[in-house]
Amino acid sequence: MGAFERTYLQNATLKKDSLEPFGFAFDGDHYLLSRDILDGEFRLSVSIDKHGEMETELTEVETQEPYTLYKVESAHGEYVGSIRDAIKAVIIEVRNACYTQGYHTSDIFYFLRDYCKNTYGEELEFLWDDENCILRRKDNQKWYAVIMLISLRKLGIEDDNKKSVLVLRGNPDEIDMVQLFPGYHLNKKSWVSIVLDERTDTSFLVQHIEASRDIALTKGKPKSRTK
């Protein structure tokens, strides 16, 4: 795997069964995917072997010449930057659909990821690193969820283990320190936290995800709900 691809696949484990449904074709040795990027100016080829190692190749459509400058770290400029961004977007799309993230591995995390993708068409965005990601509405780009890997002690739980924590828009009056905890890192007056482990069931999660999306749309003050 090249250094460029490795940047976005650290701590990621391949889920082979996801490759063909995503659009990859198996040639006997590798899984292959082709995508046109930048309005068809380039064709990106993605190759993944049985170990999950990924390689990308870029071809200029008009000249059929390979373009490799995006893999050269010292290459800078707006043009090569736009190419890197387009390839990065494809790699992250493949990673989110066909790999498990080494940091977030609970079943409830995968349920959350798949629910938001299938219900709203909104996918996790890893903006800073592989430990922290967000979900935002497509219509107004407002965040309605942040997922972080933090020590549970930061939520007031007597536990130093790090777990995936979902931070949502919500009403702090509903915090029960059983399934709903104080918001972490964001404004505690309008955000709450849910630990993504066995303590949280899917119906509870869906209820609060939907409420957080609604608040992100209206930007109104969260209202109390009957538990």
Summary of the structure (lengths in Angstrom):
residues: 227
radius of gyration: 19.9
end to end distance: 48.8
largest distance: 62.9
contacts: 642
relative contact order: 0.11
helix: 33%
strand: 26%
